[in-house]
């Protein structure tokens, strides 16, 4: 008889991973408290640690990317205007 794969909600996964990261209880104690296998807790904890920097970076990076694109467009326009100005100075 095969077991069905347990599907956990992301909120439970986050709570379990945070409880494991706190360090006040062992993985076995956290597993017993949430009724989840210890290997699964280690996996969720690793995912949380790997993805944590992207949670905070994405808000700043999107603003920075937009700002960099705008600055690049403005520098391009400045370059075109400088070329036009030099051409006009030379031809008049």
C-alpha positions as CSV (number, residue, x, y, z in Angstrom):
1,X,0.0,0.0,0.0
2,X,1.5,3.3,-1.0
3,X,1.4,6.5,1.1
4,X,0.0,9.6,-0.4
5,X,2.4,12.5,-0.5
6,X,1.5,15.0,2.2
7,X,0.9,18.5,0.9
8,X,1.7,21.2,3.3
9,X,0.6,24.8,3.1
10,X,3.3,27.4,2.6
11,X,2.4,29.1,5.9
12,X,3.1,25.8,7.8
13,X,6.3,25.4,5.9
14,X,7.4,28.9,6.8
15,X,6.4,28.5,10.5
16,X,8.3,25.2,10.7
17,X,11.4,26.6,9.0
18,X,11.4,29.6,11.3
19,X,11.0,27.4,14.3
20,X,14.0,25.4,13.1
21,X,16.1,28.5,12.6
22,X,15.4,29.9,16.0
23,X,17.6,27.2,17.6
24,X,15.8,27.0,20.9
25,X,14.6,23.5,20.0
26,X,16.2,20.6,18.2
27,X,15.0,19.5,14.8
28,X,13.5,16.4,16.4
29,X,11.5,18.5,18.9
30,X,10.3,20.8,16.1
31,X,9.3,17.7,14.0
32,X,7.4,16.3,16.9
33,X,5.6,19.6,17.6
34,X,4.5,20.1,14.0
35,X,4.2,16.3,13.1
36,X,6.6,16.7,10.2
37,X,9.5,14.5,9.2
38,X,12.9,15.9,10.3
39,X,14.3,15.6,6.8
40,X,11.5,17.8,5.5
41,X,12.3,20.4,8.2
42,X,15.9,20.5,7.1
43,X,14.9,20.9,3.5
44,X,12.5,23.8,4.3
45,X,15.1,25.5,6.5
46,X,17.6,25.3,3.7
47,X,15.1,26.7,1.2
48,X,14.4,29.6,3.6
49,X,18.1,30.4,4.0
50,X,18.7,30.2,0.3
51,X,15.7,32.4,-0.7
52,X,15.8,34.9,2.2
53,X,18.1,37.4,0.4
54,X,15.9,37.5,-2.7
55,X,12.9,38.5,-0.5
56,X,14.4,41.8,0.4
57,X,16.5,42.4,-2.7
58,X,13.6,42.1,-5.2
59,X,12.0,45.4,-4.0
60,X,15.2,47.3,-4.2
61,X,16.5,45.7,-7.4
62,X,13.4,46.5,-9.4
63,X,13.7,50.2,-8.4
64,X,17.4,50.1,-9.2
65,X,16.9,48.4,-12.5
66,X,14.3,51.0,-13.6
67,X,16.6,53.8,-12.4
68,X,19.6,52.4,-14.3
69,X,17.5,52.1,-17.4
70,X,16.3,55.7,-17.1
71,X,19.8,57.0,-16.5
72,X,21.1,55.1,-19.5
73,X,18.4,56.5,-21.7
74,X,19.2,60.0,-20.5
75,X,22.9,59.6,-21.2
76,X,22.1,58.3,-24.6
77,X,20.0,61.4,-25.3
78,X,22.8,63.7,-23.9
79,X,25.2,62.0,-26.3
80,X,22.9,62.6,-29.3
81,X,22.4,66.2,-28.4
82,X,26.2,66.8,-28.0
83,X,26.8,65.3,-31.4
84,X,24.1,67.5,-32.9
85,X,25.5,70.6,-31.2
86,X,29.0,69.8,-32.5
87,X,27.7,69.3,-36.0
88,X,25.7,72.5,-35.9
89,X,28.8,74.5,-34.5
90,X,30.9,73.0,-37.3
91,X,28.4,73.7,-40.1
92,X,27.4,77.3,-39.2
